[in-house]
Amino acid sequence: MRYYTINLFFGLFLSFSCSLYGQTNKDYFKIHSGPLPVKIYVGNAGKPGSLLGVDGQRGIIYAQMDGAGRMQLELRGLEKQNIKGFVFNWPEDSIKILKSFSNEQYDVKFLPSLRPMIYKALLYLEIPQKYFAVHDNCLIYVNALIEMEQFDEAFYILSRLNLNKLDSFGYRDFSEASLGLASKMIQANSKSAKIARALLQKVTIRNNSADHASYLKLADSLRIKGLYNEAISEYARLGPIVNKSIGSPYAKIVEIWPVYCYIKLYETYSRAAAKDARYGEAARKIFSTAIQTVKKIDQSPPARQTNEYSLYKLIRALLRVQYARQFEQAGDSVKAAEFYRQSVLEVTEGIVSARVGLDWLPESLMMAGDAYEKLELNEAAKNVYKQVKIFYDGTKWAAESEKRLANLPTT
């Protein structure tokens, strides 16, 4: 009997991660395949036996029990069959390690001793927890892998689970772990974005604030890594879900960030178009999309007292910078200067009431400094860069402000 099936998605991951991480990923489900010894409770009597496999699509549990031989049990009719549940006695050493992991005391050296039990137990997560309580220990193992940055193995497991089925049992934790893993994979290596996003398609995003926040964080990680097309796709997935929630605190920010991504994509394509005219049409389409989206937001902008207001002002300023650059390239310095002035006014209006901790504030400040330089208001630029050095010490923004200060003309 086969105890598991490798799907195409999983097979693609094996080949992808080998090239991405430069290592050979072991097929632990195959290595640790075999019967899982359990007690099968028929009525109140526990009888020794083994679980041999489960077919979630057909709804069958394959098992064998002493005195009864091999049997097929209905996954969704265990009560009717007088099956009260299954119990697996975890080895004492495994329980100690899992308890340490649950207390955030991690060590990769313990993983090999856990795998033989964990990979057998993972095959039976589609049995509801009330009948077979292995879910918690399996989740502890997965979360430990993520915390220890064993991303390839964590992905290897989560990509095989039926997350929707587990959600339906009320066991949402594996979906949440998948969201966290995808975000950390992208942050650690932008080349993993494609495979991480494939995992996301297995996760159902519920219409609640916690899911909105988790998915927004993941989309943000794509944007931060400069994967703007990918970020736009994920914001687009989240947007309609968030919009169903009246008064959602994430509605505006999910609407605004794609515009930022479009502007950044336009910057890339416009630079390419300067060298190769074939990129010009794509640049114009992206810029047009950004403009039209901003016009739509303008009809119902964020309130001034909200955090999103300063981000809204940043994208309006970024658009004006693009106009200024276009006029610079056309040789019209007067119109270019006017749009640089407008960009300063826009971004300054957003900065005035913004909190220091906002993700986009340092970029807003640096953009204001750059615009001041363009307008030859070097003292104003210097003051902005000094503020960035103070408030964002130790970041890339502080390093950049240091460079710009050094390049400012002396008075």
N, C-alpha and C positions, 0 to 999 in steps of 0.2 A: 504493500500500500504506500502511496505517496503521501507525505505528511504536509506538504505545502506546494504552492505553485508560484514561480517567479513570473511576474507580469512584465510587459514590455517596458513600462515606465521604470521599474526597478532595474531591469537590465541596462537601460540607458544610463542610469545613475552610476552603476558600477564602472562602465567605461569612461564616463565623464569625470568621476572623482579620481580615477587613476591618473588621468592627464592633469587634472587641476592640482591635486595634492602630491603628485609624484610618488604614489605608493600603491601597493596592491591591496585592495579591500577584500577581506576574507568573507566568504558566504557563511556567516555563523548559523543561519537557520539550517543549512545543509550539514555543517560540521556537527551541530548539536541536535540533529533530528533523532527521532525515536520515541517510543512510548513514554508517557509521563505517569509514574506510579501515583495513584490516588486511592482514597476510600470513596466508594460510591454508596450514597445513602439512599436505600430503598425503604420508604417509610422511615422508621427511626433506627433502622439497623444499618450500620456501616460495614460494607463488605470490601475486601481488598480487590483492586482492579487497576486498570490503566486507561488513560485517554490516548487514542490513536490518531485522532484528527477531527477537524470540524469543517463542514462545507456550509458556509454562511448562505450561499445562494439557494441551495437546496433545503437548507434548514435541518441538517443532519449532524449529529455528533456520533463519531465512531469510537467505540469503547470495547473493552473486554472486562469481564468480571469473573472472579473465581466461582466455579460452580455453574456458571451460565455461558461461558465462552464469549465469542464475539457478538456484539449487538449494535444496532443502529437506533439511536434515540432521537426523538423529534426535538429540535432545538427550541421551538416555540410551544412545545406541549409537554414539558417535563413534569408539570404538576399532574397532568392527566395520567402520566405513566408512573405516578407515585414516586418519582425521583425528587428527593428533597435537596440534593446538591452533591457536590464533589469537594473533597478536601485534600489538598497537597501539603504534606509536612515538609516545610522548608528546612534544610540543614541548619543546625545551630550557628555555624560559622557564617552562613549567608545572612541570617537574621541580624547578627552583630554588625556586619558590613553595611547592610541596608539601613540599619538604625543610625550608624555613623553618617551615611550619606544624607539621611533625612535631617540630621543635625548640622548639615553643611560642612562635614569633615570629610573632604574628598581626597582620594588617592587613586591614581590610575592603576597602581599595582594590584588592586583588588578586583579589577574587572575580569581577568581570566577565570578566577574561581567562581564568579557569579554567572558567567555566560551559560554554562550547561543547563542550569535551571531556568534562567530568565528566558532564553530563546525557546525553550519548550513551552513555558507558561504563556509567552506572547501569542502563541498560535491560538489560544483559547479565550482571547479577550471578547469575542463575540458571544460568549456565554454570559448572560447577565451576572453582575457581581453578587447578587443574592444567592445564586446557585454555585458560583465558583469565584471565591474572593482572592484573585491574584492581581487585580488591577492596580491596587495601591503600590505593591512592590515593583511592578513593572514600570509604573510612572516614576517612582523614586529613582530607578535605574536610568530612565531616559533623561530626567531632569539633571541627574548627576553627570551624564555624558555631556549635556549642553554646558553646564557650569565648568566642567573640566576642558571645554573647547574640543571635545571629541566629536566634532560636527559631522564628520563622514559617517560614523557609526550611528549617531542619533538620527541622521537623515535616512540611513539604511533601514532603521526600524520604522520610523514614522511614515515613510513613503509606502509601506506595505499595509498599514492599518486601515481599516474601514472607519474613518473618522466620523462619518455621518451616522453610522450604526451606533458608535459609542456615544455620540451626542444624544441619540434617541433614548439611550439608557439613562441619560442625565449625567453621563461621565464625560464632561466637556474638556477635561484637563489635558487630554492628548492633543486636541485642536489648539488649545492655548499654547501648549509646548511647541507645536508646529509653527505658530506665528512668531514666537520668541526665537526659535531656531533660525527661521528664514531671515529675520532681521539681523541676527548676529552673524550669519554666514555672509550676508551682503556687506556688513560693516567690516568683517575680517578680510574679505577678498571680493572685489566687485565682479570678478570673472565668474563667481558662483551665482550671480543674479538670475541667470536663465533657469538653472536647476532649482534654485530656491523658489522662484515664482511658480514653477511647475507644482511644487508642494502646496503652494497657496491655493491652487485650484481645487484641492481636495478639502479645503477648509470652508465650512459654511459660516458666513458672517451674519450674526444675528443682529436684530435691530435693538441693541441696547448700548448704553454709554461705554461699558467696559470693552466690548468688541470694537466699537468705533475707535476708541483710543488706541487699542493694540494694533489695529490695521493701519491707522494713520501713522503710527510710529514706524511701521514697516515701509509704507510709501515714502515717508520722510527719509528713511535710510537710503533708499534708491536715489532720491534727489540729492542728498548730501554727497553721495558717491559720484554725482555727475551723470547718472543714468536717467536722463530726463525723459526719454521716450517711455521707458519702463515705468517711471514714476507717474507719468501722465495716465498710463493704462490703469495703474492701481488706484489713483485718485478717482478715475472715472468709474471704477467698480464700486468704490466706497460711496461716491456722491449720492446716487439714487437711494441707497440704504439709509444714509444719514438724513436725507430730505424727508423720509417717512416719519422721522422723529420730530415732532413740533417743538421748537425752541431748543434744538440740539446745540450745544456749545461748539460743535465741530463743523456746523454747516458752512459758515463763511470761510473758514480756513481751508476746507476741502475745495471750495470754489476758487479761492485765490491762488493757491500754490501751483495749479496747472499753468496759470498765466506766467508765473515766474519761470517755469520750465520751458514754456514756449519762447520766452524772451532769450533765455540762455541758449536754446537750440538755434534761434535766429542768429545770435552772435557767432556761433560756430559755423553756420552755413554762409553767413555773409563774409566771414573771413575766407572761407573756401571759394566763394564766388569771386572774390577779388583776384584769385589766381586762376580759376576755371569758371567761365561763364555758365557752364552747365548746371552749377549749383544755384544760380540766381533765381530760377523759378521756384525751387523748393524754399529758398529763403523768403521770397515774397509771400508765399502761401502761409508759412509759419508766422510771419509778422502780421499778416492780415488776421489770422486766427486769434493772435494775442490781442490785437486792437478790438476786434468784435467782442471778445470775452470781457475785456475791461469795460467796454460800453454797456454790456449787460449788467456788470457789477455796479457800475455808476448809477444805475437806476434804483438800486437798493444797497447802498454802501454800508459797511460796518459802522456802528455807532462810535463816536469819538472816544468814549470812555473805555472801549474794548481794546484788548491786545491786538486784535486783527486789524484795527484801524491803521496802525503804523506799518503793517505789512502791505495793506492796500495802498498806502502812500508810497511805499517803496516801489511797487510795480508800476505805479503811475510815473514815478521819477525815472525808473529804468526805461520806460517807453520814450520819455523825452530825451534821455541820453542817446537812444538809438536815432531819434530824429536829428539830434545835434551832430552825430557822427556822419549821418547821411549828407547833411548840408556841408560839413567839413570836406567830405570827399568831392562834393560838387563845387568846392571853392567859394562857398557863400559863408564867410566868417561872421557876418552880422546875424543871420538867422541861426547859425550854430550857437553863437553866444546867447541869443535869446532863449533857445531851448535848454542850454546849460543853466541859465538863471531859473527857468521854470522848474528844472529838476531839483535844484537846491531848495526852492520854495516848497515843493511837494514833500521831499524827504524830511526837511526840517520840521514841517508841520506834524509829521508822524513821530519824529524823534522826541519832540517836546514833552509828550505825555507817556512815552514808552518806558517800560521797565528795563533795567540793565540786563536781566537774565533772558530776555527774548532771543531766540535763535538767530533772528534776522537783523537784530539791531547793529552788530558790528559791521555787517555789510552795508547797512544804511549809512552809517557814519563814514565808512571808507569811500562810499560813492559821493557823499557830500564833499569830502575832502578833495576828491579827484575833480569834481565840478568846480570847486573854488580855484584849484590850480589852473583849470582851463580858462577861468575868468581872470587869472593873474591876481587873485586875492590870496596871496601866499600866507599872510598872517592868519587869516581865517582857516586856511588849510592846515597850518601848523598847529593851531589850537585843537582842531578836530583830531589830528593824528596823536597829539599828546594825550587827549582824553582816551583814545583807544588803547594806548600803551598802559595807562593807569588801570582802566577797568577790565582789560582783557589780557593782562600780563601772562606770559607763558603760552599764549595761543598763536596760531598762524597769523591772526589779525595784528597782534602786537609786533610780530616779526616784520610783517608787511609795512606797518606804520613806521617802524624804525627805518626801513629802506627809503620810504618816501620822504621822511624828515631829512635824511642824509642828502637826498637829491634836490631838495628845495633850494632855490637860489638864496644866498646870504644877502641881508640888507645892509 
